[in-house]
Amino acid sequence: MDFYYMIKNLEEEQINELISLKISELTYKAEQIPRRFIGVNCGINPTITLDGEIEHDSQAIWQGFIPEDVKIIYSFLPNEDGYTVNNGCYYYMDKHDYIYEFAKYIKRQNITDEIDFLTCVYKFIDNYFNGLVVKEETTREEMHKPLFDKNGKYIEPSTGHLFSDFKGSNNAMCSEYSAMAQNILSVFDYTMLYLSGSVNSPSGKGGHAYNLSLVKEVPCIIDFTIPVETYSLDDGIIDYSPFLGPIDDFSPESLRAHINEHQPFNFIDYYYLITKNGYSMITTGKERDYVVSDVEYYNEKNSKLSK
């Protein structure tokens, strides 16, 4: 929150200079991460050798700011021959214009506490992408659908797919919401983890991307794609806020166990009630579970997970 209070007292040109400096510093730190992708690093066409398909590398976690050269693969499936391909479902982080836009937006807001700040982050992201209710004909898979050449192979676009493709397109999903939140909050001095894996929530289950950071000094799963409702006693539902799942007994060792052994993070679902004293969490009696790295964890065919 300190960075928010800082920019409240700066002029626009000063804010732009400060953010540019922060992005440069964070990008430099991120250059130490050797593997420049998130997801399964497969191609648009299968990679085959004399010994068969090359085993693809995968990376479910990204720590800190996501620079422009990082490739995010949001779908990776076997083709008709059983080879893993991305079918064009990837993009590179490119411009960071949205961070400057967010700074101008948040400067105009009168933030009351950290939950209020994160709610504003959610509202900005949702508005940037033009919402989450995606029409079938405008899905990101359709937007990034590759063309075939005369030999029946997919043609790789000359410029690749870009994160900025999603602006106003009404087809961004969890990986895009989480990537934007990761970068905005990194600039605002949050220590961020981008996590890909699975979710089982009252809204549905399946592969999912989300974030992890400290909120009010407590390690929390932060989900910007499956938000919680916010109610007022006078006006009913008035807003949405990102879901926050506080992690008990958090430590590097426990996090490694959740990652390596695919142990779910389990939380009680809730909604917010706004009163004169701020945000109050009201539990719904339902649960949410998050798993890191295994996108098939909640596949219905996995009988041991049936609930």
PyMOL commands that set and color helices and strands:
alter all, ss='L'
color gray80, all
select helices_A, chain A and resi 2-7+12-30+97-107+114-129+136-138+140-143+163-166+174-187+252-260+303-305
alter helices_A, ss='H'
color red, helices_A
select strands_A, chain A and resi 37-40+48-49+52-53+58-59+61-63+71-73+77-78+84-85+90-92+147-148+154-155+193-201+204-215+218-232+236-246+265-275+278-292
alter strands_A, ss='S'
color yellow, strands_A
deselect
rebuild
show_as cartoon
